[in-house]
C-alpha cells in the first residue's frame, strides 16, 4: 500500500535521499525546505529520477515558530491523511545564534519546530495507516540548559546542538507514551555522514549519506520497527540502544514538556 509521507529538511542531504528512495518505491512524498527555488528544484529532480509525479512540497523557515504553524495549516488544508512524518530538518553551524523568536537557533530548529509541527499534525497522523513519527536525533546528546534554549546563556554550537538533540529524544519518548496508535522512534542516523551539515561543521565524513537514508526508509516502512515505539535506534551500532540517561528520567522529561508547552502555547 502506498504511503503519504512528509519529510522536513528534504532539499538536500539524507532528507532528499530518503525522499528519492520513497518516491522510487511509489509513495506520495511531500518535501519541505526553507528556500522556494531549492524546494522546487528538488521536487523536479525527484519526480524525474523516480518517474513518480506524486511529489510535492511546503516552504517554511523553521527558525520561526509562526512559519512552522503556518506550514502545518497548509499541510492540513492540502493533505487528507499522513501516514509517516520524518522530522529530519536540523541545523548545526549557522551565522546567527538566535532564532526569529529569540531562542537558541539549534533548539528552535532541531526541537521546538518538530514539537510544534508534530502536535499540529497529530490528527492527520492518527488517521494514517500504520502511522509513524521518526525523529532525527544524534549520538551527540547532553543535559539541557533552559537558559541556553531561551538564548539567555551563551553556549557553543556543539553544546546547544547536543542539548537540542537530547530534548528531541526526550520528547519522542514522551510522545510515544501518549499516542498508542502511532509508532514514534528517535534515531541517530549515523555520525558524520557525508552531508552539508557535517562538511560545514567538521570538514570530513565517516560514512556515505546513503547510510542515513537507508535507515530512515527502513524505519518508515519495515514491519520490524512497529514494536519499538518509544525506543532509540543507534545507526552507528546498527541496532536499538540507549539514549542519554535523562531521556529515561521521568522528572526531567516532565520538566522539559511543561517548560516547552508554556513557552509555545
N, C-alpha and C positions, 0 to 999 in steps of 0.2 A: 504493500500500500504506500502510495506517495505521501510524503510528509510536507507540512508547511513549516518552514524554518526561518528564523530571524537570527542573523549573526551580527553583532555590533563590532565596529572596528574592522571592517572586512574589505577595505580598499587596497590593502597590501598585507604582507606577512602571512602568518598562519591563518588568519581570518579569511583572507582571499583564497588561499589554497584550499581551505576547508569548504568554502562556498563552491569552488570549482568541482571538488570531489562530489559534493552533494548534488550539484546540478547535473553532473555526468551520470549520476545514479537515478536521475529522473524526478527529483523532488522540486517543490516550489520553494525558491530561495529568495529571501529578502536580505539585501546588504544594507550596511549603514556606514556612513562616512561623514566627516565634517566639512568636506570640500565638494561642492556640487559637481564640478567638472571631473574631478578624480573619481567620484562615485559613478558618474555616467560612463566614463571610460572603462571602469572595472566591470560594470554590468554588460556593456557591449562585448568586451573581451570574453567574459564567461559564457555569454549566450553563444558566441561563435565557436569557442572551443568545446562546449558541451552539447551543441546542437539542441539546446533547451531554451525556449523563449520565455519560460516561466521564471524569469529572474528580474527582480525589481529592487527598489531601494528607497531609503529615507536619509535625509540630511539633518544632522544636528550636531552642535558643538557641545560635547559632554562636560565642558568646563562650566557650563551654565545649567543649573537645575531647571530653570524655566524652559530652556530649549529641550531638555530631556522630557519634561512634562508635555510640551507641545508635540514632540515626536510620538510619544505614547498615544496622544489623542489621534494623531494621523494614522497610526497603526490600527487603532480600534475602529476608525472610520473605513479603512480600506481592507482589513483582514477579518474574515468571519471566524477563523479558528487558527490557533497557533499550537502546533504540536511540540516544537522544540525552540527554546531560546538559548542561544550561546552568548553569554556575556564575556566577549573577548576584548573589547576596547580597553586600552590601557596606555599609560604614559609613564616614562621614567625621566629622561632628560628633557628639559624644557627651558626656554628663555625666561619664562615667567614662573615665579614660585607660588603664586596665588591664582585661584580660580576667579571667574567673573563675580562670584558671590563673596569673595574674600577668604575662602577656605584654602588650605594647602591643596595645590593642584593635583598631586598624586592621590590624595584622599578623595578629592572631588570626582575625578575621572574613574579611578580604579574601584572605588567603593560606593560613594554616595550616588553616582549616576546609575549603576546597575541596581542598587537598592530601590531607587525611585522607579526606574523603568519596569522592573520585575513586578513590584507591588501594583503598579498601574495596570499591568497586562495580565495579572493573575486570573481574572475571569475568562480571558481568551485562552490562556494556557490550560485552565481547568476543563475547558470544552474540547481540548485536543485529545488525540488518541495516543496512548502510551506516552503521556506528556512528560517532558524533561526540561530542567533548567541546568545548564552546565556553566559553572563559574570558573573563570581562569584565575587561579591562584598562582603560587610560586613557591620554589624551595626557600626563597627568602621571606621569612616571617619573623616579626619581633613585636614585643609588647607595645601597646598603644598609648600614646600621649594625646590626651584630648586637647591640650593647648596647641600641640602640633597640628592636629586636624583642623582646628579653628584658625590656623595661621598666626597664632599668638606666640609661638615658640619656634625659633629658627633651628631647623634640623637639616642635615644634608639629604640629597636625593636618595641615597641608598637607604637611609633610616626611614624616611617617610614612605618610600616605596614598600619596604618590608612591613611597615606598620599597616599600610593600606591593604596589603595582601592578606595579612592576618585578619583584619577587620572583615574582609570579604569572605574568608573561610569561616569565621565565627558566625557570621550572618547566614551562610549557606547551611550550616548545621542547624541553626535556629529555624530557618525556613523549612527544612526537611521535616522537622518535628511538628510543624504547623499544618502542613499540607500532605495528607496521606495519599492523595490521588495524583501527586506529581513526584517524579524522581528528581532529587536535587543532589548534584555531585560537584564538589570542588576538585580542581585538577591542577597540578603542576605539569604543564605540557612538555617540560624539558628545559634544562638550564642552558643558557647561552646558545639558543638555536640561531640559525643563520637568518636573522631578521634585521630590519632597520633599527629597531629598538636596541638590540644587542650591539650592533655596529656602532651606534651613536654613544652608547654607554661604555663599551669595553674595547671596541675596535677589533674584536675577534669573535669566533664562534666555535662551539664544540661539536655541533651536530646540524644536520640539514633541517630546514623549517618543515619539511615533509613529516618529520617525526612528530611534531606537534599537530599537524593537520590530520595525520593518521589516527591519533588517539582521540581527537575531537570527533571525527567521523564515527569511530567505534563507540564512543560514549553516547553519541546521539542516537545510534540505531541498534546496537547489538543487544540481544536479549540478556546477555550475561550481566549487564550492569543494572538491570531493573531492581535487583535485591540490595543495591548498595546506596540507596538514598541516605544522605547524611554522612557519607564517607568521603575520604580524601584519596584521590588517585595520584600516586607519585610516578610520573613517567620517566624520571631518572632511573628508578628501580624497576619500572615496568609492571607495577602491581600496586594494590591498595596498601596504604601505610598510615603512619601517624603524622598529624599536623602539629603545630605548636601547642604546648600544653594548655595555653589559655583558651584554645578552641573547645576544650572539654571541661572548662571551669564554668559552671552554671551561673555563678555570681558575676563573673567577668562578662559572659555573654549577655546577661540581663542588663548590666550596666551599659554595654555598647548599644543594645537595641533601644533601651529607654532614652539614652542620650541622642541617638540618631533620629528617633521619632520626634523628639522635642525640637531638634534642630531643623527638621524639614517640614514637619506638619504643625 
